[in-house]
């Protein structure tokens, strides 16, 4: 599954980039590790004007 996604933990939230030349970075990419705790990550997928929390 892919789409615009919020990645967050108890302290930080990374919001999706929107535009022609943005996106494509997997939420499990190590680039997120300095900002979002790997063990406490949660995800919200944006799809068709709705938000879905992924568990």
C-alpha positions in Angstrom: 0.0 0.0 0.0 1.3 3.5 -0.7 0.0 7.0 -0.3 0.6 10.2 1.6 1.2 9.3 5.2 1.8 11.0 8.5 4.5 9.3 10.7 4.5 10.1 14.4 5.5 9.1 17.9 4.8 10.7 21.3 7.1 13.7 20.5 7.2 14.3 16.8 5.1 14.1 13.6 6.3 14.1 10.1 3.7 15.2 7.6 3.5 14.2 4.0 5.1 16.3 1.3 2.7 17.2 -1.4 3.6 18.1 -5.0 4.9 16.8 -8.3 8.5 16.2 -7.2 7.9 15.0 -3.6 7.1 11.8 -1.9 8.2 8.2 -2.5 10.1 7.8 0.7 9.1 4.6 2.5 7.9 5.2 6.1 10.4 2.5 7.3 13.3 4.2 5.7 16.2 4.8 8.2 16.0 8.6 7.4 13.1 8.9 9.8 15.0 7.3 12.8 16.6 10.5 14.1 13.2 12.1 14.5 10.6 9.3 15.1 11.2 6.5 17.6 11.3 3.2 15.6 9.6 1.3 18.4 6.8 3.8 19.0 6.0 4.8 15.4 2.4 5.2 14.3 1.0 5.9 10.9 -2.0 7.7 9.4 -2.6 7.2 5.7 -4.5 9.9 3.7 -6.7 8.4 1.0 -9.6 9.9 -0.9 -10.0 12.9 1.5 -10.1 10.6 4.5 -7.4 9.7 7.1 -6.9 6.1 8.3 -4.8 5.1 11.3 -2.8 2.0 10.3 -2.3 -0.6 13.0 
